[in-house]
Amino acid sequence: MQKIIQFIKEAKAELAKVNWPTKQQTINYTLIVIGISLAMAFFLGGLDFIFEYILKTFII
């Protein structure tokens, strides 16, 4: 039981040392991730549409 308590104390001490991002940084990074994800989705969807068109037109 003593080891568990010691582990929790050490974990709490380490978390206190973390340089947490500000609220604005978190919002900015989240928007960047969402934007890149949407851009990749549209890009891959476009490629899928093009390849599907090519396959239907020339092969099938």
N, CA, C and O atoms as a Tripos MOL2 file, in Angstrom:
@<TRIPOS>MOLECULE
protein
  240   239    60     0     0
PROTEIN
NO_CHARGES

@<TRIPOS>ATOM
      1 N           0.8270   -1.1930    0.0000 N.3       1 MET1
      2 CA          0.0000    0.0000    0.0000 C.3       1 MET1
      3 C           0.8710    1.2580    0.0000 C.2       1 MET1
      4 O           0.5100    2.2720   -0.5960 O.2       1 MET1
      5 N           2.0010    1.1820    0.6620 N.am      2 GLN2
      6 CA          2.9130    2.3230    0.7430 C.3       2 GLN2
      7 C           3.4660    2.6810   -0.6390 C.2       2 GLN2
      8 O           3.6630    3.8570   -0.9440 O.2       2 GLN2
      9 N           3.7180    1.6600   -1.4790 N.am      3 LYS3
     10 CA          4.2470    1.9170   -2.8170 C.3       3 LYS3
     11 C           3.2230    2.6540   -3.6820 C.2       3 LYS3
     12 O           3.5840    3.5190   -4.4800 O.2       3 LYS3
     13 N           1.9610    2.3120   -3.5190 N.am      4 ILE4
     14 CA          0.9030    2.9740   -4.2840 C.3       4 ILE4
     15 C           0.8190    4.4460   -3.8960 C.2       4 ILE4
     16 O           0.7220    5.3160   -4.7610 O.2       4 ILE4
     17 N           0.8560    4.7200   -2.6100 N.am      5 ILE5
     18 CA          0.7970    6.1050   -2.1290 C.3       5 ILE5
     19 C           2.0060    6.8870   -2.6250 C.2       5 ILE5
     20 O           1.8780    8.0360   -3.0480 O.2       5 ILE5
     21 N           3.1720    6.2680   -2.5720 N.am      6 GLN6
     22 CA          4.3970    6.9190   -3.0540 C.3       6 GLN6
     23 C           4.2950    7.2120   -4.5530 C.2       6 GLN6
     24 O           4.6850    8.2860   -5.0110 O.2       6 GLN6
     25 N           3.7700    6.2520   -5.3080 N.am      7 PHE7
     26 CA          3.6050    6.4480   -6.7490 C.3       7 PHE7
     27 C           2.6780    7.6240   -7.0410 C.2       7 PHE7
     28 O           2.9720    8.4470   -7.9080 O.2       7 PHE7
     29 N           1.5710    7.7070   -6.3280 N.am      8 ILE8
     30 CA          0.6100    8.7940   -6.5370 C.3       8 ILE8
     31 C           1.2420   10.1440   -6.2070 C.2       8 ILE8
     32 O           1.0290   11.1210   -6.9250 O.2       8 ILE8
     33 N           2.0170   10.2020   -5.1280 N.am      9 LYS9
     34 CA          2.6950   11.4490   -4.7600 C.3       9 LYS9
     35 C           3.6890   11.8660   -5.8400 C.2       9 LYS9
     36 O           3.7640   13.0410   -6.1990 O.2       9 LYS9
     37 N           4.4500   10.9050   -6.3570 N.am     10 GLU10
     38 CA          5.4250   11.2120   -7.4010 C.3      10 GLU10
     39 C           4.7360   11.6330   -8.6980 C.2      10 GLU10
     40 O           5.1980   12.5470   -9.3820 O.2      10 GLU10
     41 N           3.6460   10.9750   -9.0290 N.am     11 ALA11
     42 CA          2.9030   11.3400  -10.2390 C.3      11 ALA11
     43 C           2.3490   12.7550  -10.1190 C.2      11 ALA11
     44 O           2.3980   13.5270  -11.0760 O.2      11 ALA11
     45 N           1.8270   13.0920   -8.9540 N.am     12 LYS12
     46 CA          1.2940   14.4340   -8.7200 C.3      12 LYS12
     47 C           2.4080   15.4790   -8.8320 C.2      12 LYS12
     48 O           2.2000   16.5550   -9.3930 O.2      12 LYS12
     49 N           3.5860   15.1600   -8.2990 N.am     13 ALA13
     50 CA          4.7200   16.0820   -8.3850 C.3      13 ALA13
     51 C           5.1500   16.2790   -9.8400 C.2      13 ALA13
     52 O           5.4790   17.3970  -10.2380 O.2      13 ALA13
     53 N           5.1520   15.2160  -10.6290 N.am     14 GLU14
     54 CA          5.5280   15.3240  -12.0380 C.3      14 GLU14
     55 C           4.5040   16.1390  -12.8190 C.2      14 GLU14
     56 O           4.8730   16.9380  -13.6800 O.2      14 GLU14
     57 N           3.2330   15.9450  -12.5280 N.am     15 LEU15
     58 CA          2.1910   16.7080  -13.2180 C.3      15 LEU15
     59 C           2.2780   18.1940  -12.8990 C.2      15 LEU15
     60 O           1.9000   19.0300  -13.7190 O.2      15 LEU15
     61 N           2.7710   18.5230  -11.7210 N.am     16 ALA16
     62 CA          2.9340   19.9330  -11.3540 C.3      16 ALA16
     63 C           4.0470   20.5870  -12.1770 C.2      16 ALA16
     64 O           4.0480   21.8050  -12.3540 O.2      16 ALA16
     65 N           4.9960   19.7890  -12.6810 N.am     17 LYS17
     66 CA          6.1120   20.3060  -13.4700 C.3      17 LYS17
     67 C           5.7530   20.5150  -14.9390 C.2      17 LYS17
     68 O           6.5020   21.1610  -15.6730 O.2      17 LYS17
     69 N           4.6320   19.9830  -15.3670 N.am     18 VAL18
     70 CA          4.2570   20.0460  -16.7800 C.3      18 VAL18
     71 C           3.9300   21.4820  -17.1760 C.2      18 VAL18
     72 O           3.2500   22.2030  -16.4460 O.2      18 VAL18
     73 N           4.4200   21.8760  -18.3290 N.am     19 ASN19
     74 CA          4.1190   23.1930  -18.8820 C.3      19 ASN19
     75 C           2.8450   23.0600  -19.7240 C.2      19 ASN19
     76 O           2.9110   22.7700  -20.9180 O.2      19 ASN19
     77 N           1.6970   23.2720  -19.0950 N.am     20 TRP20
     78 CA          0.4100   23.0890  -19.7580 C.3      20 TRP20
     79 C           0.1500   24.2330  -20.7220 C.2      20 TRP20
     80 O           0.5000   25.3770  -20.4320 O.2      20 TRP20
     81 N          -0.4710   23.9380  -21.8880 N.am     21 PRO21
     82 CA         -0.7970   25.0190  -22.8210 C.3      21 PRO21
     83 C          -1.9220   25.8920  -22.2710 C.2      21 PRO21
     84 O          -2.7370   25.4540  -21.4580 O.2      21 PRO21
     85 N          -1.9410   27.1290  -22.7360 N.am     22 THR22
     86 CA         -3.0130   28.0310  -22.3180 C.3      22 THR22
     87 C          -4.3100   27.6230  -23.0170 C.2      22 THR22
     88 O          -4.3110   26.8060  -23.9380 O.2      22 THR22
     89 N          -5.4040   28.2080  -22.5570 N.am     23 LYS23
     90 CA         -6.7010   27.9020  -23.1660 C.3      23 LYS23
     91 C          -6.6970   28.2970  -24.6380 C.2      23 LYS23
     92 O          -7.2110   27.5630  -25.4810 O.2      23 LYS23
     93 N          -6.1180   29.4550  -24.9480 N.am     24 GLN24
     94 CA         -6.0840   29.9260  -26.3400 C.3      24 GLN24
     95 C          -5.2300   29.0100  -27.2080 C.2      24 GLN24
     96 O          -5.6000   28.7260  -28.3470 O.2      24 GLN24
     97 N          -4.0980   28.5440  -26.6940 N.am     25 GLN25
     98 CA         -3.2610   27.6170  -27.4510 C.3      25 GLN25
     99 C          -4.0070   26.3180  -27.7250 C.2      25 GLN25
    100 O          -3.9350   25.7750  -28.8280 O.2      25 GLN25
    101 N          -4.7160   25.8260  -26.7280 N.am     26 THR26
    102 CA         -5.4720   24.5910  -26.8940 C.3      26 THR26
    103 C          -6.5430   24.7550  -27.9660 C.2      26 THR26
    104 O          -6.7360   23.8680  -28.7970 O.2      26 THR26
    105 N          -7.2350   25.8850  -27.9470 N.am     27 ILE27
    106 CA         -8.2620   26.1490  -28.9610 C.3      27 ILE27
    107 C          -7.6180   26.2330  -30.3450 C.2      27 ILE27
    108 O          -8.1270   25.6510  -31.3030 O.2      27 ILE27
    109 N          -6.5070   26.9500  -30.4510 N.am     28 ASN28
    110 CA         -5.8200   27.0860  -31.7420 C.3      28 ASN28
    111 C          -5.3650   25.7350  -32.2800 C.2      28 ASN28
    112 O          -5.5870   25.4260  -33.4510 O.2      28 ASN28
    113 N          -4.7350   24.9330  -31.4380 N.am     29 TYR29
    114 CA         -4.2590   23.6240  -31.8800 C.3      29 TYR29
    115 C          -5.4180   22.7150  -32.2750 C.2      29 TYR29
    116 O          -5.3130   21.9480  -33.2310 O.2      29 TYR29
    117 N          -6.5160   22.8040  -31.5410 N.am     30 THR30
    118 CA         -7.6930   22.0000  -31.8690 C.3      30 THR30
    119 C          -8.2480   22.4020  -33.2250 C.2      30 THR30
    120 O          -8.5980   21.5420  -34.0330 O.2      30 THR30
    121 N          -8.3330   23.7030  -33.4810 N.am     31 LEU31
    122 CA         -8.8310   24.1740  -34.7780 C.3      31 LEU31
    123 C          -7.8990   23.7680  -35.9170 C.2      31 LEU31
    124 O          -8.3600   23.4470  -37.0130 O.2      31 LEU31
    125 N          -6.6100   23.7800  -35.6640 N.am     32 ILE32
    126 CA         -5.6460   23.3420  -36.6790 C.3      32 ILE32
    127 C          -5.8580   21.8690  -37.0060 C.2      32 ILE32
    128 O          -5.8840   21.4900  -38.1770 O.2      32 ILE32
    129 N          -6.0080   21.0470  -35.9870 N.am     33 VAL33
    130 CA         -6.2170   19.6130  -36.2040 C.3      33 VAL33
    131 C          -7.5170   19.3690  -36.9650 C.2      33 VAL33
    132 O          -7.5500   18.5580  -37.8910 O.2      33 VAL33
    133 N          -8.5820   20.0620  -36.5850 N.am     34 ILE34
    134 CA         -9.8660   19.9000  -37.2780 C.3      34 ILE34
    135 C          -9.7340   20.3540  -38.7360 C.2      34 ILE34
    136 O         -10.2290   19.6830  -39.6420 O.2      34 ILE34
    137 N          -9.0740   21.4790  -38.9590 N.am     35 GLY35
    138 CA         -8.8940   21.9890  -40.3200 C.3      35 GLY35
    139 C          -8.1000   21.0400  -41.2020 C.2      35 GLY35
    140 O          -8.4850   20.7730  -42.3400 O.2      35 GLY35
    141 N          -6.9920   20.5300  -40.6770 N.am     36 ILE36
    142 CA         -6.1770   19.5930  -41.4500 C.3      36 ILE36
    143 C          -6.9470   18.3020  -41.7000 C.2      36 ILE36
    144 O          -6.8570   17.7290  -42.7860 O.2      36 ILE36
    145 N          -7.6950   17.8430  -40.7160 N.am     37 SER37
    146 CA         -8.4960   16.6280  -40.8860 C.3      37 SER37
    147 C          -9.5440   16.8130  -41.9800 C.2      37 SER37
    148 O          -9.7400   15.9230  -42.8070 O.2      37 SER37
    149 N         -10.2170   17.9620  -41.9900 N.am     38 LEU38
    150 CA        -11.2110   18.2320  -43.0330 C.3      38 LEU38
    151 C         -10.5550   18.3380  -44.4070 C.2      38 LEU38
    152 O         -11.0820   17.8180  -45.3900 O.2      38 LEU38
    153 N          -9.4100   19.0080  -44.4750 N.am     39 ALA39
    154 CA         -8.7070   19.1370  -45.7510 C.3      39 ALA39
    155 C          -8.2970   17.7680  -46.2890 C.2      39 ALA39
    156 O          -8.4560   17.4930  -47.4780 O.2      39 ALA39
    157 N          -7.7750   16.9200  -45.4230 N.am     40 MET40
    158 CA         -7.3880   15.5730  -45.8460 C.3      40 MET40
    159 C          -8.6010   14.7590  -46.2690 C.2      40 MET40
    160 O          -8.5290   13.9940  -47.2300 O.2      40 MET40
    161 N          -9.7090   14.9150  -45.5640 N.am     41 ALA41
    162 CA        -10.9290   14.1860  -45.9200 C.3      41 ALA41
    163 C         -11.4030   14.6000  -47.3110 C.2      41 ALA41
    164 O         -11.7550   13.7440  -48.1240 O.2      41 ALA41
    165 N         -11.4160   15.9080  -47.5950 N.am     42 PHE42
    166 CA        -11.8250   16.3710  -48.9210 C.3      42 PHE42
    167 C         -10.8480   15.9070  -49.9980 C.2      42 PHE42
    168 O         -11.2620   15.5090  -51.0870 O.2      42 PHE42
    169 N          -9.5600   15.9580  -49.6970 N.am     43 PHE43
    170 CA         -8.5500   15.5200  -50.6550 C.3      43 PHE43
    171 C          -8.7120   14.0400  -50.9800 C.2      43 PHE43
    172 O          -8.7500   13.6560  -52.1490 O.2      43 PHE43
    173 N          -8.8090   13.2150  -49.9440 N.am     44 LEU44
    174 CA         -8.9590   11.7770  -50.1730 C.3      44 LEU44
    175 C         -10.3000   11.4510  -50.8170 C.2      44 LEU44
    176 O         -10.3850   10.5470  -51.6490 O.2      44 LEU44
    177 N         -11.3430   12.1750  -50.4400 N.am     45 GLY45
    178 CA        -12.6420   11.9880  -51.0840 C.3      45 GLY45
    179 C         -12.5760   12.3460  -52.5550 C.2      45 GLY45
    180 O         -13.1700   11.6640  -53.3910 O.2      45 GLY45
    181 N         -11.8540   13.4150  -52.8780 N.am     46 GLY46
    182 CA        -11.6700   13.8000  -54.2770 C.3      46 GLY46
    183 C         -10.9130   12.7490  -55.0660 C.2      46 GLY46
    184 O         -11.2890   12.4250  -56.1930 O.2      46 GLY46
    185 N          -9.8540   12.2180  -54.4840 N.am     47 LEU47
    186 CA         -9.1180   11.1390  -55.1450 C.3      47 LEU47
    187 C         -10.0090    9.9240  -55.3610 C.2      47 LEU47
    188 O          -9.9770    9.3040  -56.4230 O.2      47 LEU47
    189 N         -10.7950    9.5910  -54.3620 N.am     48 ASP48
    190 CA        -11.7100    8.4600  -54.4760 C.3      48 ASP48
    191 C         -12.7000    8.6880  -55.6150 C.2      48 ASP48
    192 O         -12.9650    7.7840  -56.4070 O.2      48 ASP48
    193 N         -13.2410    9.8970  -55.6920 N.am     49 PHE49
    194 CA        -14.1900   10.2280  -56.7590 C.3      49 PHE49
    195 C         -13.5230   10.1040  -58.1290 C.2      49 PHE49
    196 O         -14.1140    9.5530  -59.0570 O.2      49 PHE49
    197 N         -12.2990   10.6130  -58.2590 N.am     50 ILE50
    198 CA        -11.5770   10.5540  -59.5360 C.3      50 ILE50
    199 C         -11.2910    9.1100  -59.9310 C.2      50 ILE50
    200 O         -11.5370    8.7210  -61.0730 O.2      50 ILE50
    201 N         -10.7770    8.3160  -59.0050 N.am     51 PHE51
    202 CA        -10.4720    6.9200  -59.3220 C.3      51 PHE51
    203 C         -11.7310    6.1280  -59.6430 C.2      51 PHE51
    204 O         -11.7240    5.2710  -60.5270 O.2      51 PHE51
    205 N         -12.8040    6.4130  -58.9280 N.am     52 GLU52
    206 CA        -14.0720    5.7400  -59.2120 C.3      52 GLU52
    207 C         -14.5500    6.0950  -60.6190 C.2      52 GLU52
    208 O         -15.0080    5.2240  -61.3580 O.2      52 GLU52
    209 N         -14.4450    7.3600  -60.9850 N.am     53 TYR53
    210 CA        -14.8460    7.8060  -62.3190 C.3      53 TYR53
    211 C         -14.0050    7.1130  -63.3920 C.2      53 TYR53
    212 O         -14.5370    6.6410  -64.3970 O.2      53 TYR53
    213 N         -12.6960    7.0560  -63.1730 N.am     54 ILE54
    214 CA        -11.7980    6.4090  -64.1380 C.3      54 ILE54
    215 C         -12.1480    4.9340  -64.2770 C.2      54 ILE54
    216 O         -12.2250    4.4190  -65.3920 O.2      54 ILE54
    217 N         -12.3580    4.2570  -63.1680 N.am     55 LEU55
    218 CA        -12.6880    2.8350  -63.2250 C.3      55 LEU55
    219 C         -14.0160    2.5980  -63.9330 C.2      55 LEU55
    220 O         -14.1250    1.6860  -64.7520 O.2      55 LEU55
    221 N         -15.0120    3.3970  -63.6310 N.am     56 LYS56
    222 CA        -16.3230    3.2140  -64.2630 C.3      56 LYS56
    223 C         -16.2860    3.5540  -65.7490 C.2      56 LYS56
    224 O         -16.9580    2.9060  -66.5520 O.2      56 LYS56
    225 N         -15.5100    4.5600  -66.1150 N.am     57 THR57
    226 CA        -15.4860    5.0150  -67.5000 C.3      57 THR57
    227 C         -14.6530    4.1050  -68.4000 C.2      57 THR57
    228 O         -15.0860    3.7600  -69.4990 O.2      57 THR57
    229 N         -13.4970    3.7250  -67.9560 N.am     58 PHE58
    230 CA        -12.5680    3.0340  -68.8420 C.3      58 PHE58
    231 C         -12.4740    1.5280  -68.6180 C.2      58 PHE58
    232 O         -12.1350    0.7970  -69.5480 O.2      58 PHE58
    233 N         -12.7550    1.0590  -67.4510 N.am     59 ILE59
    234 CA        -12.5440   -0.3580  -67.1610 C.3      59 ILE59
    235 C         -13.8470   -1.1340  -67.1200 C.2      59 ILE59
    236 O         -13.9410   -2.2130  -67.7050 O.2      59 ILE59
    237 N         -14.8230   -0.6190  -66.4580 N.am     60 ILE60
    238 CA        -16.0620   -1.3870  -66.2750 C.3      60 ILE60
    239 C         -17.0250   -1.1290  -67.4060 C.2      60 ILE60
    240 O         -18.1210   -1.6890  -67.4240 O.2      60 ILE60
@<TRIPOS>BOND
     1     1     2 1
     2     2     3 1
     3     3     4 2
     4     3     5 am
     5     5     6 1
     6     6     7 1
     7     7     8 2
     8     7     9 am
     9     9    10 1
    10    10    11 1
    11    11    12 2
    12    11    13 am
    13    13    14 1
    14    14    15 1
    15    15    16 2
    16    15    17 am
    17    17    18 1
    18    18    19 1
    19    19    20 2
    20    19    21 am
    21    21    22 1
    22    22    23 1
    23    23    24 2
    24    23    25 am
    25    25    26 1
    26    26    27 1
    27    27    28 2
    28    27    29 am
    29    29    30 1
    30    30    31 1
    31    31    32 2
    32    31    33 am
    33    33    34 1
    34    34    35 1
    35    35    36 2
    36    35    37 am
    37    37    38 1
    38    38    39 1
    39    39    40 2
    40    39    41 am
    41    41    42 1
    42    42    43 1
    43    43    44 2
    44    43    45 am
    45    45    46 1
    46    46    47 1
    47    47    48 2
    48    47    49 am
    49    49    50 1
    50    50    51 1
    51    51    52 2
    52    51    53 am
    53    53    54 1
    54    54    55 1
    55    55    56 2
    56    55    57 am
    57    57    58 1
    58    58    59 1
    59    59    60 2
    60    59    61 am
    61    61    62 1
    62    62    63 1
    63    63    64 2
    64    63    65 am
    65    65    66 1
    66    66    67 1
    67    67    68 2
    68    67    69 am
    69    69    70 1
    70    70    71 1
    71    71    72 2
    72    71    73 am
    73    73    74 1
    74    74    75 1
    75    75    76 2
    76    75    77 am
    77    77    78 1
    78    78    79 1
    79    79    80 2
    80    79    81 am
    81    81    82 1
    82    82    83 1
    83    83    84 2
    84    83    85 am
    85    85    86 1
    86    86    87 1
    87    87    88 2
    88    87    89 am
    89    89    90 1
    90    90    91 1
    91    91    92 2
    92    91    93 am
    93    93    94 1
    94    94    95 1
    95    95    96 2
    96    95    97 am
    97    97    98 1
    98    98    99 1
    99    99   100 2
   100    99   101 am
   101   101   102 1
   102   102   103 1
   103   103   104 2
   104   103   105 am
   105   105   106 1
   106   106   107 1
   107   107   108 2
   108   107   109 am
   109   109   110 1
   110   110   111 1
   111   111   112 2
   112   111   113 am
   113   113   114 1
   114   114   115 1
   115   115   116 2
   116   115   117 am
   117   117   118 1
   118   118   119 1
   119   119   120 2
   120   119   121 am
   121   121   122 1
   122   122   123 1
   123   123   124 2
   124   123   125 am
   125   125   126 1
   126   126   127 1
   127   127   128 2
   128   127   129 am
   129   129   130 1
   130   130   131 1
   131   131   132 2
   132   131   133 am
   133   133   134 1
   134   134   135 1
   135   135   136 2
   136   135   137 am
   137   137   138 1
   138   138   139 1
   139   139   140 2
   140   139   141 am
   141   141   142 1
   142   142   143 1
   143   143   144 2
   144   143   145 am
   145   145   146 1
   146   146   147 1
   147   147   148 2
   148   147   149 am
   149   149   150 1
   150   150   151 1
   151   151   152 2
   152   151   153 am
   153   153   154 1
   154   154   155 1
   155   155   156 2
   156   155   157 am
   157   157   158 1
   158   158   159 1
   159   159   160 2
   160   159   161 am
   161   161   162 1
   162   162   163 1
   163   163   164 2
   164   163   165 am
   165   165   166 1
   166   166   167 1
   167   167   168 2
   168   167   169 am
   169   169   170 1
   170   170   171 1
   171   171   172 2
   172   171   173 am
   173   173   174 1
   174   174   175 1
   175   175   176 2
   176   175   177 am
   177   177   178 1
   178   178   179 1
   179   179   180 2
   180   179   181 am
   181   181   182 1
   182   182   183 1
   183   183   184 2
   184   183   185 am
   185   185   186 1
   186   186   187 1
   187   187   188 2
   188   187   189 am
   189   189   190 1
   190   190   191 1
   191   191   192 2
   192   191   193 am
   193   193   194 1
   194   194   195 1
   195   195   196 2
   196   195   197 am
   197   197   198 1
   198   198   199 1
   199   199   200 2
   200   199   201 am
   201   201   202 1
   202   202   203 1
   203   203   204 2
   204   203   205 am
   205   205   206 1
   206   206   207 1
   207   207   208 2
   208   207   209 am
   209   209   210 1
   210   210   211 1
   211   211   212 2
   212   211   213 am
   213   213   214 1
   214   214   215 1
   215   215   216 2
   216   215   217 am
   217   217   218 1
   218   218   219 1
   219   219   220 2
   220   219   221 am
   221   221   222 1
   222   222   223 1
   223   223   224 2
   224   223   225 am
   225   225   226 1
   226   226   227 1
   227   227   228 2
   228   227   229 am
   229   229   230 1
   230   230   231 1
   231   231   232 2
   232   231   233 am
   233   233   234 1
   234   234   235 1
   235   235   236 2
   236   235   237 am
   237   237   238 1
   238   238   239 1
   239   239   240 2
@<TRIPOS>SUBSTRUCTURE
     1 MET1         2 RESIDUE 1 A MET
     2 GLN2         6 RESIDUE 1 A GLN
     3 LYS3        10 RESIDUE 1 A LYS
     4 ILE4        14 RESIDUE 1 A ILE
     5 ILE5        18 RESIDUE 1 A ILE
     6 GLN6        22 RESIDUE 1 A GLN
     7 PHE7        26 RESIDUE 1 A PHE
     8 ILE8        30 RESIDUE 1 A ILE
     9 LYS9        34 RESIDUE 1 A LYS
    10 GLU10       38 RESIDUE 1 A GLU
    11 ALA11       42 RESIDUE 1 A ALA
    12 LYS12       46 RESIDUE 1 A LYS
    13 ALA13       50 RESIDUE 1 A ALA
    14 GLU14       54 RESIDUE 1 A GLU
    15 LEU15       58 RESIDUE 1 A LEU
    16 ALA16       62 RESIDUE 1 A ALA
    17 LYS17       66 RESIDUE 1 A LYS
    18 VAL18       70 RESIDUE 1 A VAL
    19 ASN19       74 RESIDUE 1 A ASN
    20 TRP20       78 RESIDUE 1 A TRP
    21 PRO21       82 RESIDUE 1 A PRO
    22 THR22       86 RESIDUE 1 A THR
    23 LYS23       90 RESIDUE 1 A LYS
    24 GLN24       94 RESIDUE 1 A GLN
    25 GLN25       98 RESIDUE 1 A GLN
    26 THR26      102 RESIDUE 1 A THR
    27 ILE27      106 RESIDUE 1 A ILE
    28 ASN28      110 RESIDUE 1 A ASN
    29 TYR29      114 RESIDUE 1 A TYR
    30 THR30      118 RESIDUE 1 A THR
    31 LEU31      122 RESIDUE 1 A LEU
    32 ILE32      126 RESIDUE 1 A ILE
    33 VAL33      130 RESIDUE 1 A VAL
    34 ILE34      134 RESIDUE 1 A ILE
    35 GLY35      138 RESIDUE 1 A GLY
    36 ILE36      142 RESIDUE 1 A ILE
    37 SER37      146 RESIDUE 1 A SER
    38 LEU38      150 RESIDUE 1 A LEU
    39 ALA39      154 RESIDUE 1 A ALA
    40 MET40      158 RESIDUE 1 A MET
    41 ALA41      162 RESIDUE 1 A ALA
    42 PHE42      166 RESIDUE 1 A PHE
    43 PHE43      170 RESIDUE 1 A PHE
    44 LEU44      174 RESIDUE 1 A LEU
    45 GLY45      178 RESIDUE 1 A GLY
    46 GLY46      182 RESIDUE 1 A GLY
    47 LEU47      186 RESIDUE 1 A LEU
    48 ASP48      190 RESIDUE 1 A ASP
    49 PHE49      194 RESIDUE 1 A PHE
    50 ILE50      198 RESIDUE 1 A ILE
    51 PHE51      202 RESIDUE 1 A PHE
    52 GLU52      206 RESIDUE 1 A GLU
    53 TYR53      210 RESIDUE 1 A TYR
    54 ILE54      214 RESIDUE 1 A ILE
    55 LEU55      218 RESIDUE 1 A LEU
    56 LYS56      222 RESIDUE 1 A LYS
    57 THR57      226 RESIDUE 1 A THR
    58 PHE58      230 RESIDUE 1 A PHE
    59 ILE59      234 RESIDUE 1 A ILE
    60 ILE60      238 RESIDUE 1 A ILE
